[in-house]
Amino acid sequence: MAVLTGTLTVNAAFLQEIKEDDRDLRQLLSSVADRCCRPTGPGPTARPLVEQLWKLRDQLALHFALEDAYGYFEDAILESPRLNGKAEKLHAEHDVFFLEICELVEAAEELLYCERRAPSHGSISVRFLEFHTRFERHQREENQLILSAFNDDIGVGD
Ligand SMILES: [Fe+2]
């Protein structure tokens, strides 16, 4: 029997499709990571990093909007209550990641425009690489959630 709740459920098929079709996002993450390994001083030499971060921010906005719209559903008829806590946690991380990428863009712009309190390229790089590691973990956990949701659908469970 399905249970009506005010929580999240997972559309595993859509979520998987969004993830498989996300080459642009992976390429941008890799490009920014490469930029982080090439130190620059303040000023115009920081422009390539800023431009890559702008693209990454916009791609992440699209990625999260698609996942939020098609991969997770609120107030749904929930048939996998054991997945609900995990789905809520992962869904909530989207806002945190987006805020962080906006802060990284701002930091890189301060470096580009030589603002008085601009962070160094090194500190931006450390923040990005830490962000990247956590985002990869988020992606892996969503993939595990997809597998669990498929297993529940076909009655395998774990
Ligand atoms: Fe996600």
Boltz pocket constraint, residues with backbone or C-beta under 6 A from the ligand:
constraints:
  - pocket:
      binder: B
      contacts: [[A, 67], [A, 90], [A, 94], [A, 138], [A, 142]]
      max_distance: 6.0
